[in-house]
C-alpha cells in the first residue's frame, strides 16, 4: 500500500537526540518515583516494517520467555497526529529483578500483584518516554489503560494474536541499570504509516526551527 | 451571565454521566465529588468536599493508592487500575445484586493529572467506571472454558478420561520417570464376551455394563491412579510409583470386584468378568507406546488362557 518509509540522516539524528533527552528526563523521574538510582542507556532506534516485527523481536530479545504489555497513545489530532500502540516487553528474568526492587510494602507478589506491577511499570515507562518525546515536539498525548498481552510466553506469541494493521513500527530499545542490577526491557512503538509521516514532518519542522 | 450558565451546564453533565468523578489536590483533599459518587457512597458533596480522602474513606488501600497518586504527581502522567488486578477502589454495591453473583462493583479507574498555568500538577482527577457487567461475563467465560476443558478430557458414557487425554497423561508420567527415576505400572483390561452381552441384551444393557464397570473401577483404585476408557470395552489404568507386585494386587482386586456381582439392568442380572494385562516400566529407553503394546500382549495372553484372570508381560512364555 504505502511506500517504505525511511528517515533521512537529519531526521534520524534529530529523533535520536530527542529520545536521548527524553530518556534522561524519564530516568530522573523514575529515580524519584522508585527511590533508586536509575540509569537509562542511549536508546537504540530503528524504523521497521510491520512484517519484519517478528524477526526484529527475536533479534532484540534473547530470552526464552517474556511478558508483554500494550498501551495505546493518541493525539488530539486523532490518527493524523502521533498515535499508535506501544508494547513493552520484559524478559522474565529481568522482571523478577525489578519486582524485587519495587516489591510493594514488602508483601509477597501474588499473580495479581505481579500483573499490576507489570502494568504500572509499562505505564510509567511509556508515559515517561512518550511524554518526553511529545513535549520536545510540542505535541500532546493521551493514553488508554495498559493491558497484558501475556505472561511467560515465547517471544513469537506476542504479536501472533494481534492482527497487524500497522505498516511501520518504531522500535526503541532501552536498557536500564538500577544500582547494582542491570537488565533490559524493550519498547516497541507501532504506528500507522500516517503517524510516521506526521512524525517525519514534525521532525523536519523541529530541524528548521533549530 | 454567559459564564455561569456554561459552568452549570458542565456541572450538570458531570453529575449525569454514568462514571464516578472525583478530584483531589496534592494534599488529598477532595475538591469535586459528582452525583455518581454521592449515589454509590451515600456521602453528599457537602460532607466530603475539602476533607482528606483517606479520613473520609479509611477503608481505602492508602499506601497502594498513594503510590499510584505519586506516579501521577511526579511523572505528570496518567495512571490506571483495572478490576482484573484490583476489583475495586471504592467498596460500592452494584445494580446486579440479584443476578450478578458478585459482591461489589468492579471498577476500572483512571487517574489523570490536571495542570495549572505553570504546568505543575494542581489536581488529580480520578474517574471510576462500573465494569461489573464485563467482570461477570468474563468470569462466566472462564467457567465455561474450564467446563469445556473437562468435557474435552472426558468420555461421555463412563465419565473416565477419554483415550487421548489418558494417553497424554501416561506419556507425561513415563517422561517423568525416564527423567527423574521412579516406578510406574500399567494395567489394560477388557470385558469378557462383551459382544455377546450386546447381542443378547441389547446395546442399552451393554452401555449399563460399561457404566457399572467404570464406577466399580473407580472404587477399586487409589486417588493417584489414573484411569481411562481406551476403546469400546477396553480400559486402561496407570499406577504411579507402583511396582509390578503392587500392580498384580490391584489387578486381582479389579478382577474380583467385577466378577463378584452381576450387573442389574431392567430386572436382569448380567454376569460379567474382565481379563487384564500388566506391565511395568523397567528401563529408560522404554516409550509409553511400547508399554501399552506390552500390556496389550499380556491382556491377549490372559484372554487366550481362559479369561477372568490377569497376566504380566514379564511372565509371558517366550
Interface residues (C-beta under 8 A of the other chain):
Chain A: X29 X30 X32 X33 X104 X105 X112 X113 X115 X116 X119 X120 X123 X124 X127 X128 X131 X142 X143 X145 X146 X147
Chain B: X63 X64 X67 X68 X70 X71 X74 X75 X76 X77 X78 X79 X80 X81 X82 X84 X85 X86 X108 X110
